[in-house]
Amino acid sequence: MFARLPIFLLLSPFALVFLYAAWHEIGRFKREGMSSYGLSYDPETDSTYITAQAPDDTPDTTQDKPAPPQT
């Protein structure tokens, strides 16, 4: 029984964070409905972050496409 206590003390913060995140996301889902997440770029801070995107927001895939062949 003594060996279980340190394991419980080490894992309990992670379990609490996971439960809080799940509770927060369920509350957001009830308020706003389904959401699509994506990576957004902020030019002011020159960084990216994950955010909920609008339904009409489509990712920019022009960088992934090769240039058309020269004829």
C-alpha positions as CSV (number, residue, x, y, z in Angstrom):
1,M,0.0,0.0,0.0
2,F,2.9,2.4,0.7
3,A,4.2,2.1,-2.9
4,R,0.8,3.2,-4.3
5,L,0.8,6.6,-2.4
6,P,3.8,8.2,-4.3
7,I,2.4,7.0,-7.6
8,F,-1.0,8.5,-6.8
9,L,0.6,11.8,-5.7
10,L,2.6,11.9,-9.0
11,L,-0.3,11.1,-11.3
12,S,-3.1,13.0,-9.6
13,P,-2.2,16.5,-10.9
14,F,-2.2,15.2,-14.5
15,A,-5.6,13.5,-13.9
16,L,-7.0,16.7,-12.5
17,V,-5.7,18.8,-15.4
18,F,-7.3,16.3,-17.9
19,L,-10.6,16.3,-16.0
20,Y,-10.6,20.2,-15.9
21,A,-9.9,20.4,-19.7
22,A,-12.6,17.9,-20.5
23,W,-15.1,19.8,-18.2
24,H,-14.2,23.1,-19.9
25,E,-14.5,21.7,-23.4
26,I,-17.9,20.1,-22.6
27,G,-19.2,23.4,-21.3
28,R,-17.9,25.2,-24.4
29,F,-19.6,22.6,-26.6
30,K,-22.9,23.1,-24.8
31,R,-22.7,26.9,-25.3
32,E,-21.3,27.1,-28.8
33,G,-21.8,23.7,-30.4
34,M,-19.2,21.8,-32.5
35,S,-16.1,23.6,-33.4
36,S,-13.2,23.1,-35.7
37,Y,-9.7,23.9,-34.4
38,G,-6.7,25.0,-36.4
39,L,-3.4,26.7,-36.3
40,S,-3.5,30.5,-36.6
41,Y,-0.6,32.9,-37.2
42,D,-0.3,36.2,-35.3
43,P,2.0,38.6,-37.2
44,E,2.3,41.0,-34.3
45,T,4.0,38.4,-32.0
46,D,5.4,36.3,-34.9
47,S,3.9,33.2,-33.4
48,T,1.3,30.5,-34.0
49,Y,-1.4,29.2,-31.7
50,I,-4.3,26.8,-31.8
51,T,-7.8,28.4,-32.0
52,A,-11.3,27.7,-33.0
53,Q,-12.0,28.6,-36.6
54,A,-15.2,29.9,-38.2
55,P,-17.1,27.4,-40.3
56,D,-16.4,29.3,-43.5
57,D,-12.7,29.5,-42.7
58,T,-10.7,27.3,-45.1
59,P,-7.0,26.7,-44.7
60,D,-4.6,28.2,-47.2
61,T,-3.2,25.3,-49.2
62,T,-1.6,27.3,-51.9
63,Q,1.9,26.6,-50.5
64,D,1.4,22.9,-50.7
65,K,0.6,22.9,-54.4
66,P,3.4,22.6,-57.0
67,A,3.8,25.3,-59.6
68,P,2.0,24.6,-62.9
69,P,4.2,23.2,-65.6
70,Q,5.6,25.5,-68.2
71,T,4.3,24.9,-71.7
